[in-house]
Amino acid sequence: MINLYRCIPMEYDDCLQLQRRLNEERNEGRIGDTIIATEHDDTYTGGIHFREENGGDYSVPIIRVERGGNLTYHGKGQLVLYFIFNLKERKMNVRDMIERVQESLILTLGYYGVKGEGRLFKETGVWVGDRKICSIGFAVRGFSTFHGIAVNLNTDLSKFFKINPCDMDPGVMTSLAKEIGHSVDEEGFLEMMVRNISETFGEGIEIKECSAIKK
């Protein structure tokens, strides 16, 4: 059974420290595979491929983190899912993990009549044609993952124009609301996404409140 903790919203730094602690606990076998579902206030993060010379008119500091990828934005109207999964126990590698998460999202987007495509390497994420709707960046410490995905639902896409997201033109970013022409029920989307993650990983998911995992 996978535990999913609903921590909506949560400050980015608090969530980052929580992920790192859970990663250690997962490696030590003190917890099972875990997902954190959250939303952050405006935050810009740089992964392991971020370089200052990439440019951008940064109105807020860039938080350097250990996930893969380059620059991205988190903010209101965006669903963020962090996965603390033990890859050794699941007999998976990071690519397997990414592909299963992409598949879960593609299934969910299909419910809204939106055709998603999972990509790897420089364009890692889920795309709708030539538009990117989801950023993906994992880190692995020990045998377990942390970090994860950010899905643009009702996101203010203008916030991406303060950076070069994933070293790309910010105009490539899209949201589900933009694709379907109206706002998205974020709770409904999360519920459907949870069902599809359960299907692609072949395991049940129990949803718990964030207070159960905070110390």
C-alpha positions as CSV (number, residue, x, y, z in Angstrom):
1,M,0.0,0.0,0.0
2,I,1.3,3.4,-1.0
3,N,0.6,6.3,1.4
4,L,-0.3,9.6,-0.1
5,Y,-0.2,12.7,2.2
6,R,-2.3,15.6,1.2
7,C,-0.3,18.7,2.1
8,I,-2.1,21.4,0.1
9,P,-0.7,24.0,0.4
10,M,2.8,23.8,1.9
11,E,5.8,26.1,1.9
12,Y,8.5,24.9,-0.5
13,D,11.4,24.8,1.9
14,D,9.3,22.9,4.5
15,C,8.3,20.4,1.9
16,L,11.9,20.0,0.7
17,Q,13.1,19.2,4.2
18,L,10.2,16.8,4.7
19,Q,11.1,15.0,1.4
20,R,14.7,14.6,2.5
21,R,13.7,13.2,5.9
22,L,11.3,10.7,4.3
23,N,13.9,9.7,1.8
24,E,16.2,8.7,4.7
25,E,13.4,6.9,6.5
26,R,12.5,5.0,3.3
27,N,16.1,3.9,2.8
28,E,16.1,2.7,6.4
29,G,12.9,0.8,5.9
30,R,11.0,2.8,8.5
31,I,8.2,3.8,6.1
32,G,6.8,2.4,2.9
33,D,6.6,4.1,-0.5
34,T,5.1,7.6,-0.1
35,I,3.7,10.4,-2.2
36,I,3.3,14.0,-1.1
37,A,0.6,16.0,-2.9
38,T,1.0,19.7,-2.5
39,E,0.8,23.2,-4.0
40,H,3.4,25.9,-3.4
41,D,3.4,29.7,-3.4
42,D,5.6,31.3,-6.1
43,T,8.9,29.5,-6.1
44,Y,11.6,29.1,-8.7
45,T,14.0,26.1,-8.4
46,G,17.1,25.1,-10.3
47,G,18.0,21.5,-10.7
48,I,21.4,19.9,-11.2
49,H,21.7,21.3,-14.8
50,F,21.0,24.9,-13.8
51,R,23.7,27.5,-14.6
52,E,23.5,31.2,-13.7
53,E,24.5,32.1,-17.2
54,N,21.3,30.7,-18.6
55,G,19.7,34.1,-18.1
56,G,16.4,35.3,-16.9
57,D,14.9,38.3,-15.1
58,Y,14.7,36.6,-11.7
59,S,12.3,38.5,-9.3
60,V,12.7,35.9,-6.6
61,P,15.7,33.8,-5.6
62,I,16.4,30.5,-7.3
63,I,16.4,27.6,-4.8
64,R,19.1,25.1,-5.8
65,V,17.9,21.5,-5.4
66,E,19.2,18.0,-6.2
67,R,16.6,17.0,-8.7
68,G,17.3,16.4,-12.4
69,G,16.7,19.1,-14.9
70,N,17.1,22.9,-15.0
71,L,14.8,25.8,-14.0
72,T,11.2,25.6,-13.2
73,Y,8.4,27.5,-11.5
74,H,5.9,26.4,-8.8
75,G,2.8,28.3,-7.9
76,K,-0.9,28.4,-7.3
77,G,-3.0,26.3,-9.6
78,Q,-0.3,23.7,-10.0
79,L,-0.4,20.2,-8.6
80,V,2.9,19.0,-7.3
81,L,3.5,15.3,-6.5
82,Y,6.7,14.2,-4.8
83,F,7.5,10.5,-4.9
84,I,9.5,8.8,-2.2
85,F,9.8,5.3,-3.7
86,N,12.4,2.6,-3.1
87,L,13.6,1.6,-6.6
88,K,15.5,-1.4,-5.4
89,E,12.5,-3.0,-3.8
90,R,10.4,-2.3,-6.9
91,K,13.2,-3.6,-9.2
92,M,13.0,-0.3,-11.2
93,N,15.4,2.4,-12.4
94,V,14.7,6.1,-12.6
95,R,13.7,5.8,-16.2
96,D,11.1,3.2,-15.3
97,M,9.8,5.5,-12.6
98,I,9.5,8.5,-14.9
99,E,7.7,6.4,-17.6
100,R,5.1,5.1,-15.1
101,V,4.4,8.5,-13.7
102,Q,4.1,9.9,-17.2
103,E,1.7,7.2,-18.1
104,S,-0.4,8.0,-15.0
105,L,-0.7,11.6,-16.1
106,I,-1.4,10.8,-19.7
107,L,-4.3,8.6,-18.6
108,T,-5.6,11.5,-16.5
109,L,-5.3,14.1,-19.2
110,G,-7.2,11.7,-21.5
111,Y,-10.3,12.1,-19.3
112,Y,-10.3,15.8,-20.3
113,G,-9.9,15.0,-24.0
114,V,-6.3,16.1,-24.0
115,K,-3.7,13.9,-25.6
116,G,-0.5,13.9,-23.7
117,E,2.9,12.5,-24.7
118,G,5.7,11.6,-22.4
119,R,9.2,12.7,-23.4
120,L,12.7,12.0,-22.0
121,F,16.1,13.6,-22.1
122,K,16.2,17.4,-22.8
123,E,12.4,17.6,-23.1
124,T,11.6,15.4,-20.1
125,G,8.0,15.8,-19.0
126,V,4.5,15.5,-20.5
127,W,3.7,17.5,-23.6
128,V,0.5,18.3,-25.5
129,G,1.8,18.7,-29.0
130,D,4.5,21.3,-28.9
131,R,3.4,22.6,-25.5
132,K,4.7,21.4,-22.1
133,I,2.0,20.8,-19.4
134,C,4.1,18.9,-16.8
135,S,7.7,19.2,-15.6
136,I,9.4,16.1,-14.2
137,G,12.6,16.0,-12.1
138,F,13.6,13.2,-9.8
139,A,16.6,12.7,-7.4
140,V,17.8,9.5,-6.0
141,R,19.6,9.1,-2.7
142,G,20.4,5.6,-1.4
143,F,17.9,3.4,-3.2
144,S,15.0,5.8,-2.9
145,T,13.6,8.7,-5.0
146,F,12.4,12.1,-4.0
147,H,11.2,15.2,-5.9
148,G,8.8,14.5,-8.7
149,I,6.3,16.3,-11.0
150,A,4.5,19.6,-11.4
151,V,1.3,19.6,-13.4
152,N,0.0,23.0,-14.6
153,L,-3.8,23.0,-14.0
154,N,-5.0,26.5,-13.4
155,T,-1.4,27.9,-13.3
156,D,-0.6,31.6,-14.2
157,L,1.7,30.8,-17.1
158,S,3.0,34.4,-17.2
159,K,5.2,33.4,-14.2
160,F,7.3,31.2,-16.4
161,F,8.3,34.3,-18.4
162,K,10.7,35.3,-15.6
163,I,12.9,32.3,-16.4
164,N,13.9,30.1,-19.3
165,P,12.0,27.0,-18.0
166,C,14.2,23.9,-18.6
167,D,16.3,26.2,-20.8
168,M,13.4,26.6,-23.2
169,D,11.3,29.5,-24.5
170,P,8.7,30.1,-21.7
171,G,6.0,30.2,-24.4
172,V,6.1,26.4,-24.6
173,M,4.4,26.1,-21.2
174,T,0.7,25.3,-21.1
175,S,-1.9,24.4,-18.6
176,L,-4.9,22.1,-18.6
177,A,-7.2,25.1,-18.2
178,K,-5.6,26.7,-21.3
179,E,-6.0,23.5,-23.3
180,I,-9.7,22.9,-22.5
181,G,-10.7,26.5,-22.3
182,H,-12.0,26.7,-18.7
183,S,-10.7,26.3,-15.1
184,V,-10.1,22.8,-13.7
185,D,-11.5,21.3,-10.5
186,E,-8.1,20.6,-8.9
187,E,-9.5,18.2,-6.2
188,G,-11.2,16.2,-8.9
189,F,-8.0,16.1,-11.0
190,L,-6.0,14.8,-8.0
191,E,-8.5,12.1,-7.2
192,M,-8.3,10.9,-10.8
193,M,-4.5,11.1,-10.8
194,V,-4.4,9.0,-7.7
195,R,-6.5,6.3,-9.3
196,N,-4.3,6.2,-12.3
197,I,-1.1,6.1,-10.3
198,S,-2.6,3.1,-8.4
199,E,-3.3,1.4,-11.7
200,T,0.1,2.0,-13.3
201,F,2.0,0.9,-10.2
202,G,-0.4,-2.0,-9.6
203,E,-0.9,-1.0,-5.9
204,G,-3.5,0.6,-3.7
205,I,-3.1,4.1,-2.4
206,E,-4.3,5.3,1.0
207,I,-4.8,9.1,1.3
208,K,-3.9,10.6,4.6
209,E,-3.8,14.1,6.0
210,C,-0.4,16.0,6.1
211,S,-0.5,16.2,9.9
212,A,0.1,12.4,10.1
213,I,3.6,12.8,8.6
214,K,4.8,16.0,10.1
215,K,7.1,15.9,13.2
